[in-house]
Amino acid sequence: MIRSHLSRREAAKLVLAAAALSTGPLGRAEAQSLQDVWVTVIGAGIAGLGAARALADLGAKVTVLEAKPHIGGRLLTDYSLGAPFEIGAGWIHGPNGGNPVMDLAEAVGADLFVTDDDNLVVYDAAGDRVSDADLTDLDERYWEMLEEIDETLEMTDRRSLDAALKDITPSTARDPLIRWALTAFTEFSTGGPIEKLSASYYDEDDVYPGADVVLTGGYDKILAPLAAGLDIRFSTKATLVEYEQGDGAYIYADGPDGEQRFEADYVVCTAPLGALKAGQIGFDPPLPRGHRSRIEDLPMGDVTKVALKFERAFWPTDVQYFGFMTEEKGKWPYVLNYRTFTDQNILVALSFGNYAGVAEAKSDAEIWAEIKAVMQTAWDGVEDPTQMIVTRWSRDPDTLGAYSYTGVGITPDDYDDLREPVEDVVFFAGEHTYFDFHGTTHGAYMTGLWAAEAIVETADG
Ligand SMILES: Cc1cc2nc3c(=O)[nH]c(=O)nc-3n(C[C@H](O)[C@H](O)[C@H](O)COP(=O)(O)OP(=O)(O)OC[C@H]3O[C@@H](n4cnc5c(N)ncnc54)[C@H](O)[C@@H]3O)c2cc1C
């Protein structure tokens, strides 16, 4: 095993990414150089790249292993439609108040467009437009209902959100417009089905202020400075981490040339929760019981997006979002209109909760037939798309889900304790390791920076 001969040079020259400088203690002038420290980072999503960038800039010898042939993980942009389509993360949620992903966006001069949640038209199951008065009323009733749940429940309550709503606000919970809002808003933002969300904790996470923004030139552009110059081994999937306190680790991986073995003093593992749950990476010795049970217990949710490009727009082009009160919950209830921020005739239909996984099992043709039927309730002249992209995150073997959610029985510690270093060698990071901002790019990024910071502290003795 590689032994660390840690350099303790004072006032090491730091060339951290702009956001790292503004976010964590790593940016402090006294940070140590890691010149003789070897680190293997598993995963080149925003968490892994954040950790790798910070450590490499401190002088560490960093190797990033990435199962895919590209960086980004769940921050991935497709440019084939003539306007960037975000396969994974679409928005910077809460761009103000120090959101570190905004620093990354500013560093690359990204063009931002503020999406307007209120620029919304909702159609009922028959395709009739819900009146503005009813939508205003919905807004009030929806938040009142959720507040009542918050006020009524003890934090130890083990009911699902759906069960609590049915018990505490039965008539409101049955209202079709409220049911629509529960999938279009709650299931979308949490990634989990209301039947499985913890009623007491599902909304206890944190938010940065400000209306959400999209990056009209492509979200993945923010990653380039993080990845620049890093040693990234693409199409290389870690399979086993053998580790020992004070002695570092061997990391085994399947790569383009067969099995490879890497040596490191420290390992940052940012493989998604879904991949960890499926046991795709073995650990020898096995992870401590706390880590194992948290990985087992934390649930991974799903969101399915379908980008549809048309010859011409047959919908009101100035409306940002369309809501469809489809009979089956989560079945294409929400549509984003790209015409409000690009010149392309693109609609993105979304599916949430339990239905997202159901949808992913279908063929593209079946999915379009469903979406077409929904759109035809409201619009005349619905045409077949000229191009179509369907995301299937729960079927992606390297991710197995969209993002983690707070299921029944889960508490914030279940996320945060995952960041506890294992034998001071293995450090977990990723969206699923930070309760306050789980399921977001900024949350994932921060955990990567913290893993780097924890390695600096460990290496420093
Ligand atoms: C559909 C969808 C919509 C979203 N919308 C938003 C949004 O609007 N705003 C927002 O802030 N967030 C959103 N998110 C969440 C956000 O994308 C994630 O929280 C964040 O990108 C996760 O980053 P990460 O680095 O933790 O994981 P990932 O980005 O998943 O990176 C992990 C990497 O590890 C790799 N990997 C897996 N197994 C191995 C292995 N064995 N060996 C080597 N590499 C491996 C994977 O290929 C992947 O590249 C969305 C996510 C999805 C899926």
The ligand as an SDF file (V2000), in Angstrom:
LIG
                    3D

 53 58  0  0  0  0  0  0  0  0999 V2000
  -34.2220   14.0400  -13.9180 C   0  0  0  0  0  0  0  0  0  0  0  0
  -33.4470   14.8350  -12.9000 C   0  0  0  0  0  0  0  0  0  0  0  0
  -33.7780   16.1650  -12.6870 C   0  0  0  0  0  0  0  0  0  0  0  0
  -33.0490   16.9230  -11.7640 C   0  0  0  0  0  0  0  0  0  0  0  0
  -33.3390   18.2460  -11.6310 N   0  0  0  0  0  0  0  0  0  0  0  0
  -32.5460   19.0040  -10.8460 C   0  0  0  0  0  0  0  0  0  0  0  0
  -32.6660   20.4220  -10.8790 C   0  0  0  0  0  0  0  0  0  0  0  0
  -33.4690   20.9670  -11.6290 O   0  0  0  0  0  0  0  0  0  0  0  0
  -31.8440   21.1550  -10.0730 N   0  0  0  0  0  0  0  0  0  0  0  0
  -30.9140   20.5720   -9.2450 C   0  0  0  0  0  0  0  0  0  0  0  0
  -30.2080   21.2900   -8.5200 O   0  0  0  0  0  0  0  0  0  0  0  0
  -30.7700   19.2260   -9.2210 N   0  0  0  0  0  0  0  0  0  0  0  0
  -31.5460   18.4430  -10.0130 C   0  0  0  0  0  0  0  0  0  0  0  0
  -31.3530   17.0980  -10.0530 N   0  0  0  0  0  0  0  0  0  0  0  0
  -30.4300   16.4830   -9.0930 C   0  0  0  0  0  0  0  0  0  0  0  0
  -28.9550   16.6670   -9.4850 C   0  0  0  0  0  0  0  0  0  0  0  0
  -28.8010   16.3830  -10.8490 O   0  0  0  0  0  0  0  0  0  0  0  0
  -28.1120   15.7240   -8.6380 C   0  0  0  0  0  0  0  0  0  0  0  0
  -28.3950   15.9220   -7.2670 O   0  0  0  0  0  0  0  0  0  0  0  0
  -26.6150   15.9310   -8.8260 C   0  0  0  0  0  0  0  0  0  0  0  0
  -26.2700   16.1420  -10.1810 O   0  0  0  0  0  0  0  0  0  0  0  0
  -25.9080   14.6900   -8.2960 C   0  0  0  0  0  0  0  0  0  0  0  0
  -24.5140   14.8520   -8.4030 O   0  0  0  0  0  0  0  0  0  0  0  0
  -23.5720   13.7190   -7.7970 P   0  0  0  0  0  0  0  0  0  0  0  0
  -22.1970   14.1080   -8.1500 O   0  0  0  0  0  0  0  0  0  0  0  0
  -23.9290   13.4650   -6.3890 O   0  0  0  0  0  0  0  0  0  0  0  0
  -23.9850   12.3750   -8.5730 O   0  0  0  0  0  0  0  0  0  0  0  0
  -23.8900   12.0490  -10.1150 P   0  0  0  0  0  0  0  0  0  0  0  0
  -24.0360   13.2630  -10.9310 O   0  0  0  0  0  0  0  0  0  0  0  0
  -24.8420   10.9430  -10.3720 O   0  0  0  0  0  0  0  0  0  0  0  0
  -22.4020   11.5280  -10.2990 O   0  0  0  0  0  0  0  0  0  0  0  0
  -22.0230   10.2320   -9.9000 C   0  0  0  0  0  0  0  0  0  0  0  0
  -21.1430    9.6520  -11.0060 C   0  0  0  0  0  0  0  0  0  0  0  0
  -20.6760    8.3730  -10.5820 O   0  0  0  0  0  0  0  0  0  0  0  0
  -20.6090    7.5390  -11.7150 C   0  0  0  0  0  0  0  0  0  0  0  0
  -20.5440    6.1640  -11.2330 N   0  0  0  0  0  0  0  0  0  0  0  0
  -21.5320    5.3840  -10.7500 C   0  0  0  0  0  0  0  0  0  0  0  0
  -21.0590    4.1960  -10.3690 N   0  0  0  0  0  0  0  0  0  0  0  0
  -19.7140    4.2150  -10.6060 C   0  0  0  0  0  0  0  0  0  0  0  0
  -18.6720    3.2690  -10.4200 C   0  0  0  0  0  0  0  0  0  0  0  0
  -18.8980    2.0640   -9.8900 N   0  0  0  0  0  0  0  0  0  0  0  0
  -17.4160    3.6110  -10.8060 N   0  0  0  0  0  0  0  0  0  0  0  0
  -17.1540    4.8290  -11.3770 C   0  0  0  0  0  0  0  0  0  0  0  0
  -18.1330    5.7600  -11.5730 N   0  0  0  0  0  0  0  0  0  0  0  0
  -19.3880    5.4570  -11.1720 C   0  0  0  0  0  0  0  0  0  0  0  0
  -21.8520    7.8920  -12.4850 C   0  0  0  0  0  0  0  0  0  0  0  0
  -21.7600    7.4830  -13.8370 O   0  0  0  0  0  0  0  0  0  0  0  0
  -21.8910    9.4040  -12.3120 C   0  0  0  0  0  0  0  0  0  0  0  0
  -21.2240   10.0610  -13.3610 O   0  0  0  0  0  0  0  0  0  0  0  0
  -32.0250   16.3210  -11.0090 C   0  0  0  0  0  0  0  0  0  0  0  0
  -31.6820   14.9940  -11.2360 C   0  0  0  0  0  0  0  0  0  0  0  0
  -32.3820   14.2610  -12.1780 C   0  0  0  0  0  0  0  0  0  0  0  0
  -31.9840   12.8340  -12.4370 C   0  0  0  0  0  0  0  0  0  0  0  0
  1  2  1  0
  2  3  1  0
  2 52  2  0
  3  4  2  0
  4  5  1  0
  4 50  1  0
  5  6  2  0
  6  7  1  0
  6 13  1  0
  7  8  2  0
  7  9  1  0
  9 10  1  0
 10 11  2  0
 10 12  1  0
 12 13  2  0
 13 14  1  0
 14 15  1  0
 14 50  1  0
 15 16  1  0
 16 17  1  0
 16 18  1  0
 18 19  1  0
 18 20  1  0
 20 21  1  0
 20 22  1  0
 22 23  1  0
 23 24  1  0
 24 25  2  0
 24 26  1  0
 24 27  1  0
 27 28  1  0
 28 29  2  0
 28 30  1  0
 28 31  1  0
 31 32  1  0
 32 33  1  0
 33 34  1  0
 33 48  1  0
 34 35  1  0
 35 36  1  0
 35 46  1  0
 36 37  1  0
 36 45  1  0
 37 38  2  0
 38 39  1  0
 39 40  1  0
 39 45  2  0
 40 41  1  0
 40 42  2  0
 42 43  1  0
 43 44  2  0
 44 45  1  0
 46 47  1  0
 46 48  1  0
 48 49  1  0
 50 51  2  0
 51 52  1  0
 52 53  1  0
M  END
$$$$
